[in-house]
Amino acid sequence: MPDKQGKEARKIVETRYYNMPEGEEFVLESGVKLRELKIAYETLGELNKKKNNAVLICHALSGDAHAAGYHRGEKKPGWWDDMIGPGRAFDTDKYFVVCSNIIGGCKGSSGPNTIDPSTGDPYGLSFPIVSIKDMVDAQKKLLEHLGIERLLAVSGGSMGGMQALQWAVSYPERVVSCIPIATSHKHSAQQIAFDEVGRQAIMADPAWNGGDYYAKGHPSAGLAVARMIGHITYMSHNSMEKKFGRVLKKEKLGYEFTTEFEVEGYLRYRGDSFVKRFDANSYLYITKAMDYFDLQQDKKLHQAFKGVKTRFLVIAFSSDWLYPPHQSKEIVKALKMNGIDVTYCEISSDYGHDAFLLEFKEETKLVKHFLESTFRKLGK
Amino acid sequence: MPDKQGKEARKIVETRYYNMPEGEEFVLESGVKLRELKIAYETLGELNKKKNNAVLICHALSGDAHAAGYHRGEKKPGWWDDMIGPGRAFDTDKYFVVCSNIIGGCKGSSGPNTIDPSTGDPYGLSFPIVSIKDMVDAQKKLLEHLGIERLLAVSGGSMGGMQALQWAVSYPERVVSCIPIATSHKHSAQQIAFDEVGRQAIMADPAWNGGDYYAKGHPSAGLAVARMIGHITYMSHNSMEKKFGRVLKKEKLGYEFTTEFEVEGYLRYRGDSFVKRFDANSYLYITKAMDYFDLQQDKKLHQAFKGVKTRFLVIAFSSDWLYPPHQSKEIVKALKMNGIDVTYCEISSDYGHDAFLLEFKEETKLVKHFLESTFRKLGK
């Protein structure tokens, strides 16, 4: 059955790597210059001859370049596989989908866990602080390497949404449409506070050792606590109550300091599994980048979007209290004040912030149609 | 000016200690028996001849027996001084106010940091797990020692409110009125989750050492992280935004992992100052007691209040997302189903859970009137 084989084959993806050519420099928002830049990326679908069907997917805190499909021999697909693939919201039969690991990450791109060529050791904290703008600029380098001058769309949830917004603001002529999901144009004090506590949990772990731990032993305990805090903020009060309530892992309370409630077990499991796949220093860099993100700065927000021609589909979720809908509405209002074509949709969901990964059916309806109409308009 | 001196003198309070008489036993909810029980307490005002003007104030997680007035030579009054004193909500010209440190605490009452007479060393984790019911039973012992058979009122915010509710359920004949504030009849999954992350932060600190650290060095880093998490949940999104927003501690972002935003500095300060005055093991015991608290159990909530004759004033705060108003409303509904005299008031406030310590003007209006009418009815 060649058809089925073809379909299966299309699902296999491989991580590739872009290395900035020697002699070039990558200048960060801080002014620091990198002489080396490596970006891990994956692609699905095919770039058409007009090169106008490219869609960039930006990942969130714990994501990576592996957004969809399967790595050979692996049973778990990429983190947004429900949204990306043949016939899906980001239809790989129509669009050329690119997803890259952010600069500062720990999944193949340059970051604190990669080797500093000047020392031969991992950078650790000597890796420069990066911003959302730096993530976008690194993606731009990659896209130029791939021959893509203009994106049909850029999309992502949470920190991925920040990157999408930054793309539209920094390179309006390169972005036909933008789909920021469950995100904000700047972190509030509470959002900074949650990030800061996560960072403090990591830095409080003696194994962190000022970021110099790669040859010794990772600060797993601290990173697990940071991740546990994160998970509480990703779920809603209601989704936690429905999923766990006060259900016990055992028959009755044992009057001891073990895991007794299901919700405790869930958090510990999430914390423990995260440390196996993530680098603590990257957690510091990425949360810092999110906290720094502020499209508004000293201006009014609508001034930040001046000159933007990109079409927008802004999506938020009713029970998301980490990136609450009112933050998305502020973006929508500022876009409208610039006469920009924007559609806003608040999806009713109990899943909290996690909804952007889970409510794919609702998201698909919105994204599929939006992309198709954007692509059609482009053809005219 | 003798009057002023008299007024000043009335403001001075001293911590006293109740020691369970030798030969008696204190049986915990877990079944464990304590042969020694020490309870630190303070009193304000005077017990009248009828002994019917006693008010018990129950403290929250980080509180202690020092609810109001001044310790000699100290400039900072007790934690609820705005509410307790001559002419205040809990008027010490009229009522005899008692506040004691909970069992399991670290402010003078028996807890993990007190000496185990069988070893001569601090209990550490060999101190038995205590419940909200155990806190109440220890208070009952103290009150009997003070000659108080019946309370005019029992009140407290947060965990103090849980104790107040437990008093009304366990000893309905001993409680004329009950004022639970910003509390719940049981912890939800999210409330357990926040507590569990705090505990994990402490236990992740190598200095915690299984709870055996008193002779070595306290797990300050872990406890500070736990406290920082707590502080985020005590404030509302809005109060954090108003107080801090994205204001920097310095002129501009430094692209480094220092304290850059005001909100970060606030959290670190709160964490650091807490570890100077609190015991990490107590933090574990107290949060565990809150997580265990469940008046409902396998019953319907209204069944838990069967036979209760106490008058209730239930207070919640609009922006409290840690103990949201809907939890108070559930209590009110269950009380009403039993025909119990209950008044509910949701105070509009931006302060989040902290409001129970800050909105004393609004609380005073409600509590003062409620106590006076309760006292009047008693006299008839």
Boltz contact constraints between the chains, C-beta under 6 A:
constraints:
  - contact:
      token1: [A, 30]
      token2: [B, 255]
      max_distance: 6.0
  - contact:
      token1: [A, 129]
      token2: [B, 255]
      max_distance: 6.0
  - contact:
      token1: [A, 188]
      token2: [B, 241]
      max_distance: 6.0
  - contact:
      token1: [A, 189]
      token2: [B, 240]
      max_distance: 6.0
  - contact:
      token1: [A, 189]
      token2: [B, 241]
      max_distance: 6.0
  - contact:
      token1: [A, 189]
      token2: [B, 244]
      max_distance: 6.0
  - contact:
      token1: [A, 189]
      token2: [B, 245]
      max_distance: 6.0
  - contact:
      token1: [A, 189]
      token2: [B, 263]
      max_distance: 6.0
  - contact:
      token1: [A, 190]
      token2: [B, 237]
      max_distance: 6.0
  - contact:
      token1: [A, 190]
      token2: [B, 240]
      max_distance: 6.0
  - contact:
      token1: [A, 192]
      token2: [B, 261]
      max_distance: 6.0
  - contact:
      token1: [A, 192]
      token2: [B, 263]
      max_distance: 6.0
  - contact:
      token1: [A, 193]
      token2: [B, 232]
      max_distance: 6.0
  - contact:
      token1: [A, 193]
      token2: [B, 263]
      max_distance: 6.0
  - contact:
      token1: [A, 193]
      token2: [B, 267]
      max_distance: 6.0
  - contact:
      token1: [A, 196]
      token2: [B, 264]
      max_distance: 6.0
  - contact:
      token1: [A, 196]
      token2: [B, 267]
      max_distance: 6.0
  - contact:
      token1: [A, 197]
      token2: [B, 228]
      max_distance: 6.0
  - contact:
      token1: [A, 197]
      token2: [B, 229]
      max_distance: 6.0
  - contact:
      token1: [A, 200]
      token2: [B, 225]
      max_distance: 6.0
  - contact:
      token1: [A, 201]
      token2: [B, 201]
      max_distance: 6.0
  - contact:
      token1: [A, 201]
      token2: [B, 225]
      max_distance: 6.0
  - contact:
      token1: [A, 204]
      token2: [B, 221]
      max_distance: 6.0
  - contact:
      token1: [A, 204]
      token2: [B, 225]
      max_distance: 6.0
  - contact:
      token1: [A, 221]
      token2: [B, 204]
      max_distance: 6.0
  - contact:
      token1: [A, 225]
      token2: [B, 200]
      max_distance: 6.0
  - contact:
      token1: [A, 225]
      token2: [B, 201]
      max_distance: 6.0
  - contact:
      token1: [A, 225]
      token2: [B, 204]
      max_distance: 6.0
  - contact:
      token1: [A, 228]
      token2: [B, 197]
      max_distance: 6.0
  - contact:
      token1: [A, 229]
      token2: [B, 197]
      max_distance: 6.0
  - contact:
      token1: [A, 232]
      token2: [B, 193]
      max_distance: 6.0
  - contact:
      token1: [A, 237]
      token2: [B, 190]
      max_distance: 6.0
  - contact:
      token1: [A, 240]
      token2: [B, 189]
      max_distance: 6.0
  - contact:
      token1: [A, 240]
      token2: [B, 190]
      max_distance: 6.0
  - contact:
      token1: [A, 241]
      token2: [B, 188]
      max_distance: 6.0
  - contact:
      token1: [A, 241]
      token2: [B, 189]
      max_distance: 6.0
  - contact:
      token1: [A, 244]
      token2: [B, 189]
      max_distance: 6.0
  - contact:
      token1: [A, 245]
      token2: [B, 189]
      max_distance: 6.0
  - contact:
      token1: [A, 255]
      token2: [B, 30]
      max_distance: 6.0
  - contact:
      token1: [A, 255]
      token2: [B, 129]
      max_distance: 6.0
  - contact:
      token1: [A, 261]
      token2: [B, 192]
      max_distance: 6.0
  - contact:
      token1: [A, 263]
      token2: [B, 189]
      max_distance: 6.0
  - contact:
      token1: [A, 263]
      token2: [B, 192]
      max_distance: 6.0
  - contact:
      token1: [A, 263]
      token2: [B, 193]
      max_distance: 6.0
  - contact:
      token1: [A, 264]
      token2: [B, 196]
      max_distance: 6.0
  - contact:
      token1: [A, 267]
      token2: [B, 193]
      max_distance: 6.0
  - contact:
      token1: [A, 267]
      token2: [B, 196]
      max_distance: 6.0
